[in-house]
Every structure is written in structure tokens, then in C-alpha cells.
């Protein structure tokens, strides 16, 4: 009896460890959110991006809850919804990349003001990578034979605890770059590099 309880406990710890690693990898690797954060850090400085940093994992957590509530079955039944999200996300990122490519000064960002908490949250709903994260988190880490609510709380906590610092790293990198760009030429090069990287992340939607 004791060995069976210990085995169940060990499996739960293993699952939590795998979930934490998954949250870290998906949050720290390049993607639409991180490219936008690097740009926001460059244009506005780290402090101004804090609402965006918090809004991104909040949006992902909202998606996890929706998927767990049954939204995944809707995606399975209507694949056209996912296609529409990919198209919308692609056009949005290409529009931002074009604005960034043309920017020659810190004041000429793709947005007149930094992305707000609500904008960052809502962007997740047209970001296919975020939907992939939510779908995988629910299907791979929630065990149906166990109580769902505690598992959901752990999953959401993992993405909040791990995802938020990962977002902050990208904003901090952009902010650090901002301090070293003293000429319009160097700023234009940085803007166009970020624009190219932002455009390249669109490929992730279709692979």
C-alpha cells in the first residue's frame, strides 16, 4: 500500500517537472510574443513593458482554462477556426514588422504607446503558438483519472511563475540594446533586424 502511494506521488512530481520544463522552453524560445517584447523594450524601455509582460502569461492561462473547459473539441470539429487564427496572426505580425522596418527613431514604434495588459492578453487569442501551448498543456499534463481542478491550478501557476520571468528577459534584452544605440543608423539596423525576426516567426504558424 505504501509503495503504491509513493509511486503515485513520484509520478505526480515527474509530471510537474516535465510541465515546468515545457513552460520554460515554450516561454523562453523565440516567438511572436518575445519578438514584440524585445521591440517594446527597445522602443519604450523595460518599465513601460511590464503590463505587456504580465498580460502574455495571463492570456495563455485563459486559453488553458478554455481548452480544459472543452474548447479543444470545438477546434477538432471546426479546423477552419485554427486556420483563421493563423491567417489573422500572420497578417498582424507582418503589419507590425512593416511598421518597425520603416521606423527610424525610438518615437516611431509600431504603436504610439506600449502594448497594454489587455492588448497583450487579447493578442494570445490570435497567436497560434499560444493555442498550441494551451492544447499541449491540457492534453499532455492533465491526467483524467485525477481531480482536474488541482491539476489546472498547478498548470496555470507553472506558466505564471515560469512564463513571466521569461517574458521579462526578452524585454530586458531590448531595453539593454536601447542604451547602446546612439545613432539613427544603428537604431535603423536594430529595428530592421527585429522586423525581420518578427516576420520570420510567422513561419512558426505554418510549420
VOPAGU-2260 file (C-alpha; in pm, 1 decimal, decimal comma):
REM VOPAGU-2260
SITE   aa  ch    i         X         Y         Z
SITE  UNK   A    0       0,0       0,0       0,0
SITE  UNK   A    1     277,4     240,5      94,6
SITE  UNK   A    2     474,8     161,6    -221,5
SITE  UNK   A    3     171,1     228,5    -441,9
SITE  UNK   A    4     111,5     568,3    -274,5
SITE  UNK   A    5     478,9     654,7    -313,3
SITE  UNK   A    6     466,0     557,2    -680,6
SITE  UNK   A    7     167,7     781,6    -742,4
SITE  UNK   A    8     339,0    1068,2    -562,4
SITE  UNK   A    9     657,9    1019,8    -763,5
SITE  UNK   A   10     465,8    1020,5   -1091,6
SITE  UNK   A   11     299,0    1348,3    -995,9
SITE  UNK   A   12     636,0    1504,9    -919,8
SITE  UNK   A   13     768,2    1381,8   -1252,5
SITE  UNK   A   14     469,2    1531,5   -1431,7
SITE  UNK   A   15     515,6    1865,0   -1255,3
SITE  UNK   A   16     883,9    1864,0   -1351,2
SITE  UNK   A   17     800,9    1793,8   -1715,3
SITE  UNK   A   18     536,6    2066,5   -1708,8
SITE  UNK   A   19     784,0    2318,2   -1566,1
SITE  UNK   A   20    1038,6    2231,0   -1836,0
SITE  UNK   A   21     772,9    2262,3   -2105,8
SITE  UNK   A   22     660,1    2601,7   -1972,3
SITE  UNK   A   23    1021,0    2724,2   -1968,0
SITE  UNK   A   24    1107,3    2605,3   -2319,5
SITE  UNK   A   25     789,8    2742,7   -2475,3
SITE  UNK   A   26     820,8    3075,3   -2291,4
SITE  UNK   A   27    1191,5    3147,6   -2344,3
SITE  UNK   A   28    1231,8    3041,5   -2707,0
SITE  UNK   A   29    1179,6    3295,4   -2989,1
SITE  UNK   A   30     822,0    3354,6   -3094,1
SITE  UNK   A   31     576,1    3633,5   -3169,4
SITE  UNK   A   32     541,8    3738,4   -2805,3
SITE  UNK   A   33     914,6    3754,4   -2744,2
SITE  UNK   A   34     985,0    3948,1   -3063,6
SITE  UNK   A   35     719,3    4204,3   -2967,5
SITE  UNK   A   36     864,9    4227,6   -2617,0
SITE  UNK   A   37    1217,1    4282,6   -2747,6
SITE  UNK   A   38    1083,5    4558,5   -2971,3
SITE  UNK   A   39     883,4    4713,7   -2685,9
SITE  UNK   A   40    1189,3    4710,0   -2460,6
SITE  UNK   A   41    1391,8    4878,1   -2733,7
SITE  UNK   A   42    1130,7    5144,5   -2805,4
SITE  UNK   A   43     997,7    5222,9   -2460,4
SITE  UNK   A   44    1233,3    5075,7   -2200,0
SITE  UNK   A   45    1175,9    4786,5   -1962,0
SITE  UNK   A   46     944,1    4953,9   -1711,3
SITE  UNK   A   47     690,1    5051,1   -1977,3
SITE  UNK   A   48     660,3    4688,7   -2091,9
SITE  UNK   A   49     558,2    4545,7   -1752,7
SITE  UNK   A   50     183,6    4540,2   -1841,2
SITE  UNK   A   51     268,3    4350,1   -2159,7
SITE  UNK   A   52     493,2    4109,2   -1967,8
SITE  UNK   A   53     208,8    4027,1   -1728,7
SITE  UNK   A   54     -61,0    4023,0   -1996,6
SITE  UNK   A   55     101,7    3749,4   -2205,7
SITE  UNK   A   56     101,2    3468,3   -1945,3
SITE  UNK   A   57    -242,1    3584,0   -1829,0
SITE  UNK   A   58    -367,9    3528,9   -2182,5
SITE  UNK   A   59    -205,3    3186,3   -2203,8
SITE  UNK   A   60    -361,0    3086,7   -1870,7
SITE  UNK   A   61    -701,1    3199,3   -2000,6
SITE  UNK   A   62    -652,4    2976,4   -2303,8
SITE  UNK   A   63    -554,8    2678,9   -2087,5
SITE  UNK   A   64    -874,8    2720,9   -1887,4
SITE  UNK   A   65   -1084,1    2748,4   -2204,0
SITE  UNK   A   66    -924,3    2439,3   -2357,5
SITE  UNK   A   67    -979,7    2244,2   -2036,2
SITE  UNK   A   68   -1342,9    2358,4   -2041,6
SITE  UNK   A   69   -1392,8    2194,0   -2380,1
SITE  UNK   A   70   -1273,0    2438,9   -2643,9
SITE  UNK   A   71   -1031,8    2178,4   -2783,1
SITE  UNK   A   72   -1326,8    1974,8   -2908,3
SITE  UNK   A   73   -1451,3    2282,5   -3096,3
SITE  UNK   A   74   -1113,8    2314,2   -3267,1
SITE  UNK   A   75   -1125,9    1947,0   -3360,6
SITE  UNK   A   76   -1474,9    1982,6   -3503,5
SITE  UNK   A   77   -1405,3    2304,8   -3694,4
SITE  UNK   A   78   -1042,6    2312,4   -3821,6
SITE  UNK   A   79   -1124,2    2632,1   -4009,7
SITE  UNK   A   80   -1112,3    2819,3   -3677,2
SITE  UNK   A   81    -744,9    2735,7   -3636,3
SITE  UNK   A   82    -678,0    2836,8   -3997,0
SITE  UNK   A   83    -846,4    3172,2   -3936,4
SITE  UNK   A   84    -631,6    3227,5   -3627,6
SITE  UNK   A   85    -316,3    3151,9   -3825,4
SITE  UNK   A   86    -413,3    3397,0   -4100,3
SITE  UNK   A   87    -506,2    3671,8   -3853,8
SITE  UNK   A   88    -188,4    3623,1   -3650,0
SITE  UNK   A   89      28,1    3623,4   -3962,9
SITE  UNK   A   90    -119,2    3945,8   -4100,7
SITE  UNK   A   91     -94,8    4117,7   -3762,3
SITE  UNK   A   92     272,2    4030,6   -3719,0
SITE  UNK   A   93     358,5    4125,7   -4077,4
SITE  UNK   A   94     187,5    4460,9   -4024,1
SITE  UNK   A   95     391,3    4521,7   -3709,5
SITE  UNK   A   96     710,4    4411,4   -3885,9
SITE  UNK   A   97     644,9    4655,6   -4171,4
SITE  UNK   A   98     587,8    4944,0   -3929,7
SITE  UNK   A   99     905,3    4852,3   -3744,9
SITE  UNK   A  100    1105,3    4826,7   -4067,8
SITE  UNK   A  101    1010,0    5185,7   -4152,3
SITE  UNK   A  102    1083,1    5323,1   -3804,4
SITE  UNK   A  103    1393,6    5543,0   -3787,4
SITE  UNK   A  104    1360,5    5674,6   -3431,7
SITE  UNK   A  105    1256,3    5549,9   -3091,8
SITE  UNK   A  106     935,7    5750,5   -3113,1
SITE  UNK   A  107     834,5    5575,1   -3436,2
SITE  UNK   A  108     731,7    5242,4   -3286,9
SITE  UNK   A  109     461,9    5016,6   -3435,7
SITE  UNK   A  110     238,5    5150,3   -3158,2
SITE  UNK   A  111     214,5    5510,3   -3036,7
SITE  UNK   A  112     221,0    5374,8   -2681,6
SITE  UNK   A  113     345,2    5048,4   -2530,9
SITE  UNK   A  114     119,1    4745,0   -2565,2
SITE  UNK   A  115    -122,5    4738,9   -2272,7
SITE  UNK   A  116    -210,4    4448,4   -2045,2
SITE  UNK   A  117    -541,7    4388,1   -2222,6
SITE  UNK   A  118    -385,9    4410,9   -2570,4
SITE  UNK   A  119    -117,0    4158,0   -2476,7
SITE  UNK   A  120    -381,9    3927,7   -2330,7
SITE  UNK   A  121    -607,3    3951,7   -2637,0
SITE  UNK   A  122    -316,1    3900,0   -2878,4
SITE  UNK   A  123    -280,6    3546,1   -2744,4
SITE  UNK   A  124    -615,8    3458,6   -2897,8
SITE  UNK   A  125    -479,4    3516,3   -3249,8
SITE  UNK   A  126    -138,8    3370,1   -3166,7
SITE  UNK   A  127    -131,7    3003,8   -3282,6
SITE  UNK   A  128     175,9    2933,1   -3071,2
SITE  UNK   A  129     -19,6    3024,9   -2758,0
SITE  UNK   A  130    -305,9    2795,0   -2860,0
SITE  UNK   A  131     -52,8    2517,7   -2920,1
SITE  UNK   A  132      87,6    2572,9   -2571,5
SITE  UNK   A  133    -258,8    2555,8   -2415,5
SITE  UNK   A  134    -369,8    2249,2   -2613,1
SITE  UNK   A  135     -49,0    2061,2   -2533,0
SITE  UNK   A  136     -53,2    2158,8   -2166,6
SITE  UNK   A  137    -404,8    2023,0   -2121,5
SITE  UNK   A  138    -366,5    1708,0   -2331,5
SITE  UNK   A  139     -18,7    1609,2   -2213,1
SITE  UNK   A  140     -11,2    1705,1   -1846,0
SITE  UNK   A  141    -366,1    1675,6   -1713,7
SITE  UNK   A  142    -437,2    1319,1   -1607,0
SITE  UNK   A  143    -808,8    1234,9   -1643,9
SITE  UNK   A  144    -807,8     983,1   -1360,2
SITE  UNK   A  145    -716,2    1255,6   -1111,2
SITE  UNK   A  146    -907,2    1562,1    -992,9
SITE  UNK   A  147    -895,7    1820,2   -1271,3
SITE  UNK   A  148    -911,2    2142,2   -1069,7
SITE  UNK   A  149    -589,2    2091,1    -867,0
SITE  UNK   A  150    -406,2    1995,7   -1186,2
SITE  UNK   A  151    -534,8    2304,5   -1363,6
SITE  UNK   A  152    -422,6    2525,0   -1076,8
SITE  UNK   A  153     -74,0    2374,6   -1086,7
SITE  UNK   A  154     -56,8    2414,7   -1465,4
SITE  UNK   A  155    -166,2    2778,2   -1452,9
SITE  UNK   A  156      70,5    2851,1   -1165,3
SITE  UNK   A  157     359,5    2696,4   -1359,4
SITE  UNK   A  158     302,6    2922,1   -1659,2
SITE  UNK   A  159     261,5    3229,3   -1439,1
SITE  UNK   A  160     570,0    3155,1   -1230,3
SITE  UNK   A  161     793,7    3048,1   -1518,2
SITE  UNK   A  162     648,6    3235,6   -1814,0
SITE  UNK   A  163     656,7    3583,4   -1660,7
SITE  UNK   A  164    1034,7    3593,4   -1595,5
SITE  UNK   A  165    1097,5    3451,8   -1943,2
SITE  UNK   A  166     894,3    3735,7   -2091,3
SITE  UNK   A  167    1090,9    3982,9   -1882,6
SITE  UNK   A  168    1422,0    3852,7   -2021,2
SITE  UNK   A  169    1325,1    3948,0   -2376,9
SITE  UNK   A  170    1206,4    4292,5   -2275,7
SITE  UNK   A  171    1526,2    4344,0   -2077,1
SITE  UNK   A  172    1735,2    4249,6   -2381,0
SITE  UNK   A  173    1554,3    4507,6   -2590,1
SITE  UNK   A  174    1595,1    4766,8   -2317,8
SITE  UNK   A  175    1968,2    4692,2   -2289,7
SITE  UNK   A  176    2003,6    4732,7   -2664,6
SITE  UNK   A  177    1827,6    5068,3   -2640,7
SITE  UNK   A  178    2109,4    5207,4   -2423,9
SITE  UNK   A  179    2372,0    5122,4   -2686,8
SITE  UNK   A  180    2202,4    5275,0   -2990,0
SITE  UNK   A  181    2336,3    5626,8   -3012,0
SITE  UNK   A  182    2291,7    5697,8   -3383,7
SITE  UNK   A  183    1992,5    5684,6   -3622,2
SITE  UNK   A  184    2182,7    5436,7   -3841,1
SITE  UNK   A  185    2241,0    5186,8   -3561,5
SITE  UNK   A  186    1880,9    5222,8   -3448,5
SITE  UNK   A  187    1754,2    5162,9   -3801,6
SITE  UNK   A  188    1963,6    4847,1   -3825,4
SITE  UNK   A  189    1827,4    4720,5   -3493,5
SITE  UNK   A  190    1470,7    4799,9   -3599,7
SITE  UNK   A  191    1510,3    4615,8   -3928,0
SITE  UNK   A  192    1672,5    4317,5   -3761,7
SITE  UNK   A  193    1380,9    4289,7   -3520,8
SITE  UNK   A  194    1139,8    4340,3   -3811,8
SITE  UNK   A  195    1299,2    4050,8   -3999,7
SITE  UNK   A  196    1287,6    3828,0   -3692,6
SITE  UNK   A  197     924,5    3921,1   -3628,6
SITE  UNK   A  198     837,4    3830,2   -3986,8
SITE  UNK   A  199    1027,3    3502,9   -3955,7
SITE  UNK   A  200     818,9    3399,1   -3654,5
SITE  UNK   A  201     517,9    3383,9   -3888,0
SITE  UNK   A  202     670,4    3065,6   -4030,2
SITE  UNK   A  203     608,7    2900,7   -3693,5
SITE  UNK   A  204     236,0    2933,6   -3759,1
SITE  UNK   A  205     254,4    2717,2   -4070,6
SITE  UNK   A  206     516,2    2451,9   -3991,5
